[in-house]
Amino acid sequence: MAPSVLDMTTPPHPHQAGPVIRTQALTKTFTRHKQTVEAVRGLDLEVADGELVAFLGPNGAGKSTTLRMLTTLVAPTSGTARVAGYDVVTEQRAVRRSIGYVGQGNAAGHQQRGRDEVVSQARAHGLGRAAADARADELLAAFDLADHAGRPVSTLSGGQRRRLDVAIGLVHRPRLMFLDEPSTGLDPQNRVNLQEQVQRLNRELGTTIVLTTHYLEEADAIADRVIVIDHGVVIADDSAQRLKAGLGDLVSLGFATPDDAAAAAARAARIDGSTVDLVGAHGTDVAVRVAHGRDLAADLVTELASSGTPVRRIEVASATLDDVFLNLTGRSLRETQGGTTGAADHTEGAAA
Amino acid sequence: MSTLTGSTAGTGDPAIATASLQQDAAVAPGFLADTWNVMVRELKPMLREPASVLFAMVQPLVFLALFAPLLPDEGLGGSALQWFVPGIIAMTALMGASMTGSNLSLEINTGSHERLLVSPLRRSSLLVGRALKEVVPMLAQAVLIVAVVTPFSFDLHPGGVLLGLAILALFSVGIGALSFALALVSAGQDWLFWTVQQTLIFPLLLLAGVLLPIDDSAPGWLRFLADLNPLGYIIEAERALFAGTVPADTVAYGALAAAGVAVLGLVVGLRTMRRSS
């Protein structure tokens, strides 16, 4: 094999004008138990070459259905989508040849041997016998699976199976890769490993990545761009950093008396763009949500002390994506994951 | 636990990094190549672990050993074995092919079917490849049975047997495709697949006269139902062919019935597949 150095002189992907993904008014409705469910409602989306995009949202929000439309698994009810330059309805085969896909389940059949599955996928993508064999060995080595590829897939660990899924998805060196809830069911260590692998694929090879997740931390940690989806519509679309910065930091101040707190609240309310709430059981706490709160807090504390309302406790927290979601929907993403976890996504998948 | 990135983190793994434009060399496989790929993929687990199939292959022999001696030689137009063997081989074909879908069900549940759907493999190849896969164990089974019974009161007529197996292969493809469609329809509800499969398979076998001949002493309604059963015509043809005779009409009816099942299976299978995505 060639030395394991990335050749920077040749662009890893053909240069193509325009977005890699473009949807217009993409809509999917299911009919279940005589009720119409609008899984995705009029999605307009553009993803440029080389982006790493995460669809974030609670189960049943429509993110998996969107992904299934983009990967030709589900036909849209209305609207259009072009992926890698091809229409997902009229040019399905061309789309399938252009994309890599890692689904919620396992790519390799559980009764199969891992290596056989990689070879079969390579053949499906048109590689000759020798090329398919060579490619399988390359990938299995790269994903540290060489020693396990001769065993039935059902005997592999969850982490090994997930690596095999990704290896199979990369057989044809796709320039665009879709991953549907890739880290669900993985232990924390394997989750981090997978995230690193996905990031490297994006950073080092320029592969465009679109993944869905309901893990806030995952979207926050790896995606350049987070598209928050709820009830089938995009409610936010920006970098995690800007989404959080837009919401501002939360400065929590504690005072000795409710009077002090009220005075401080009045002062804090004069800061541009701030939202102030009196909180705490005794009305002695003030919560100030403001852009750049981290930088403003020290001055505010000094000023409050000099005006006779000294701050007793202070805490500054940057916004999380959950705060962003809460601010947009009035619900916490963490809470919406309780109760019906999995069920909603499962029906979504089964409907396909 | 080894990591995903290994020790080469940052430098790029050769396999992933050499994303040059070599893929232009890859030619889109045609229908036959896709079908072959799917069929070989289906056969791989068997080839990797032949012992898993051996047990299943012994089953019909047990049937043969424990049931054939109960049959009288008279009234069957030859030895009981000569009469019974073609039926048993047809039964094996039906049983095997009707279970095609169970493997698909498993793959729908674990996710690999979805991966195949997003791959460039043709939908028709996914169906035909899986259905064809049943032909291979069926043929192996037939060879085994014939080899075992030939030393006994079974006269081997190779030409007839080969033609008979060709008809059965056609039938297997049809049943395999129907089973495939059934698995798609009952995705996520395994019980539905097995209920339908089991409910249909035994009436089909009994009404085809696999175990006991359906002759003039049978009640009219039963003969009427048997006349509707394509497997009945196939078994008639098999018995004639295995006995070394080639009565044109019987063989033609059998071949037509098998071809009819094959066409029905492929049409239903493809339609179900298109509708389910």
Interface residues (C-beta under 8 A of the other chain):
Chain A: M1 A2 P3 S4 V5 L6 D7 T10 P12 H13 P14 T71 T72 L73 V74 A75 R93 R96 R97 I99 Y101 G103 Q104 G105 N106 A107 A108 G109 H110 Q111 Q112 R113 D116 E117 S120 Q121 R123 A124 H125 G126 L127 A131 R135 E138 L139 A141 A142 F143 D144 P152 G159 R163 D165 I168 L170 H172 R173 Q189 N190 N193 L194 E196 Q197 R200 L201 E204 L205 T207 A350 A352
Chain B: M1 S2 T3 L4 T5 G6 T8 A9 T11 G12 D13 P14 A15 I16 A17 T18 A19 S20 L21 Q22 Q23 A25 A26 V27 A28 P29 A33 D34 N37 V40 R41 K44 P45 R48 N103 L106 E107 N109 T110 G111 S112 E114 R115 L116 L117 V118 S119 P120 L121 R122 A187 G188 S277
